[in-house]
Amino acid sequence: MFVEDKNNAEEVLFYDFAVQFYDVSFKYNGKSYYLLTDEDHVAVSDEHFTKEYETFSNANELIERFRIDGKPLLTLIDQLEDVEPE
């Protein structure tokens, strides 16, 4: 399902992930991404949330600095699909 209303993606990333500390998954250009929350950091992880590929000190830092195709996640929010808390 394509997220036509970017507010849904924003709500999941900025509230469920950044405030409530839920793990999150989404798709961008047909590829799945998984965001893991831990006690002292957050990370881009595998689909099982067991392997961490890139870590950040907090969710806002990940949203601002994690890059997909050279672009910050923050600038891609309206293009994300299937944005869901896990």
C-alpha positions in Angstrom: 0.0 0.0 0.0 1.4 3.4 -1.0 1.3 6.0 1.7 -0.6 8.8 -0.1 -0.8 10.9 3.0 2.7 11.7 4.2 1.2 12.6 7.6 0.8 8.9 8.3 4.5 8.3 7.6 5.4 11.3 9.6 3.2 10.2 12.5 4.8 6.7 12.5 8.4 8.0 12.3 8.1 11.0 14.6 5.7 9.6 17.1 5.7 5.8 17.1 9.4 5.5 16.5 10.9 8.7 18.0 8.5 9.1 21.0 7.0 5.7 21.7 10.2 3.7 20.8 8.4 1.2 18.5 10.5 -0.6 15.9 9.3 0.5 12.4 9.4 -1.0 8.9 8.8 0.7 5.6 9.5 0.3 1.9 11.2 2.7 -0.5 11.5 2.0 -4.2 10.5 -1.7 -3.6 13.2 -2.3 -0.9 12.2 -3.0 2.7 13.9 -1.1 5.6 13.7 -1.9 9.3 14.4 0.6 12.2 15.2 -0.8 15.6 15.0 0.9 18.9 17.2 -0.1 21.8 17.8 1.2 25.3 20.7 3.5 24.3 20.5 3.9 20.5 18.5 3.2 17.4 19.6 1.4 14.2 18.8 0.3 10.7 18.5 -3.4 11.0 17.6 -6.7 9.3 14.0 -7.9 9.0 14.4 -9.9 12.3 15.7 -6.9 14.2 18.8 -8.9 15.2 21.6 -7.4 13.0 22.4 -3.7 13.1 23.7 -2.2 9.9 24.0 1.5 10.9 23.5 3.0 14.4 22.5 6.4 15.7 22.2 8.0 19.1 18.4 8.6 18.8 15.5 8.4 16.4 15.6 12.0 15.4 19.3 11.7 14.4 18.4 8.6 12.3 15.5 10.4 10.6 17.8 13.3 9.8 21.0 11.5 8.9 20.2 8.1 7.5 20.6 8.2 3.7 18.9 6.1 1.1 20.2 6.6 -2.5 22.2 9.6 -1.1 19.1 11.4 0.3 18.3 11.9 4.0 15.3 9.8 5.1 13.7 13.1 6.3 13.4 14.3 2.7 11.9 11.0 1.5 9.1 10.7 4.0 6.3 11.4 1.4 7.7 8.7 -0.8 7.7 5.9 1.7 5.4 2.9 1.5 3.9 0.5 4.1 5.2 2.6 7.0 4.2 0.5 10.1 5.2 0.2 13.7 6.2 -3.4 14.6 
